[in-house]
Amino acid sequence: MPLRVTPWKETNSDGSAYEGTTHDATTQAPTSVVADAHAAGLFVHAYTFRNEGKCLAADYQDDPQQEYLRFFRLGVDGAQ
């Protein structure tokens, strides 16, 4: 799922360079990757889901189940 940090910050509150974090990001519209893979006869297996709020996009509100459900609703065949 593509992510975007908007608005982008140039620096953190301590003045250090801002590098972006997943938790500051929101999801964008899904791509056609899953549908394209299925059309080619492939299975889509997602991995590296993490049960940590800091690793989730802001859209999921610190709830990893929301992220899992979104991927499965997009047609992902499996996950770990």
N, C-alpha and C positions, 0 to 999 in steps of 0.2 A: 504494500500500500504506500503510495508516494506521500511524503510528509513535507510540510512547509512551515518555516518560522516567520511569522508576520506580526508586527513589523520587526525587521532585523535590527538588533542592537549592535552598536560598534564596540561598546565596552560594558563590563560588569560594573556593579555599584562600587567596587574597590578600585576601578580604573584599569583593570587588566583587560586584555582583549577577549571579546565574547566569541566563543567558538560554537555556540548553539548546543542545545540538548534536546533529546527526544521529548522530554516532559514539557518543553516550551513549544513544541510543534503541534500542528493540527493536520488531520488527514486531508488529502485531496481526492478528487474523483478517481475511482478505480480505473486501471488500465485494462486492456484486452488480453493481458498475458495468460490468464487462466483459460479463457475461451479459446485463444489461439493454440495453447498447448493441447487442450482437449480435441480441437479440430484436427490436430496432427497425430492424434491417437496416444497422447502422453498422459500420464497421471501427474498431478501437482501435489507435492508433499512439502508443506511448510515446516520450518524448524526454527529453533532458538526463540521460542516464546518465553517470556520471563514473567514470573509472578511478583514483580516489583513495580510499584507505582512510578518510580523515577525513570523506568525504562519504557513507559507507555506514553503514547501521544496524549495530549490534553483532552482530546475528544472522549477518551475512555474513562475519564474521571477516576483514575487510580483503580479501576476494576478490570482485571485481566480477562474475565469472562466476556466482557464486551468486545475485546479484541478478538478472542477466539471465535465468537459468534459471527463477527463481521467477515472473517476469512472464510468460515464454512458457508456462509450465505453467498459469498462470491463464487463458491464452487470448488474450493480446495478439497482434494480427495482425502487428505490425512495430515496429521501434524504430530510433533513430539515436543 
